[in-house]
């Protein structure tokens, strides 16, 4: 998978500010060849590091999970 745009993860900051809860980002992969959609478990921010560091961590986790989903379906 190509490098992923991280801007959508900024919704976490506003959601957390409004609700006090973290939003779950669910990796979803669409297989054109098999004509199915598959999702994985949600990925959450953890409050263990500053926002920018966690943004990079969550982005990497999402990209890794998407690649694993793709590999499992397309091989």
C-alpha positions in Angstrom: 0.0 0.0 0.0 1.2 3.5 -0.7 1.9 6.0 2.1 -1.3 6.9 3.9 -2.6 10.4 4.4 -2.7 11.0 8.2 -5.0 14.1 8.2 -8.1 12.1 9.0 -6.6 11.1 12.4 -7.0 14.7 13.5 -10.6 13.9 14.2 -9.3 12.1 17.4 -8.2 15.4 18.9 -11.6 17.0 18.5 -13.6 13.9 19.4 -11.5 13.4 22.6 -11.9 17.1 23.5 -15.7 16.9 23.1 -16.4 13.5 24.7 -13.4 12.6 26.8 -13.2 9.3 25.0 -11.0 8.0 22.2 -12.4 7.2 18.8 -11.6 3.8 17.3 -10.1 3.8 13.8 -11.2 0.6 12.0 -8.9 -0.6 9.2 -11.1 -1.7 6.2 -9.8 -3.4 3.1 -11.7 -3.8 -0.2 -10.6 -6.7 -2.4 -11.4 -6.0 -6.0 -10.4 -9.4 -7.2 -12.4 -11.3 -4.5 -15.2 -8.7 -4.4 -15.3 -8.6 -0.6 -14.8 -6.0 2.2 -13.0 -7.0 5.3 -12.4 -5.1 8.5 -10.0 -5.5 11.5 -10.3 -4.5 15.1 -10.4 -0.8 15.9 -7.1 1.0 16.8 -7.2 3.7 19.5 -4.9 6.4 20.7 -3.6 5.6 24.2 -2.6 8.9 25.9 0.8 7.4 26.6 2.7 10.0 24.4 2.1 13.4 23.0 -0.5 13.7 20.2 1.9 14.0 17.3 3.9 11.0 18.4 0.7 8.9 18.9 -0.6 10.1 15.5 2.5 8.5 13.8 2.1 5.3 15.9 -1.6 4.9 15.1 -1.0 5.7 11.4 1.7 3.0 11.2 -0.6 0.5 13.0 -3.4 1.2 10.6 -1.1 0.9 7.6 0.4 -2.4 8.9 -3.0 -3.9 9.5 -4.2 -2.9 6.0 -1.2 -4.5 4.5 -1.8 -7.7 6.5 -5.4 -7.7 5.4 -4.4 -7.2 1.8 -1.8 -10.0 2.0 -4.2 -12.4 3.5 -6.7 -11.9 0.7 -4.7 -11.3 -2.3 -2.1 -14.1 -2.0 
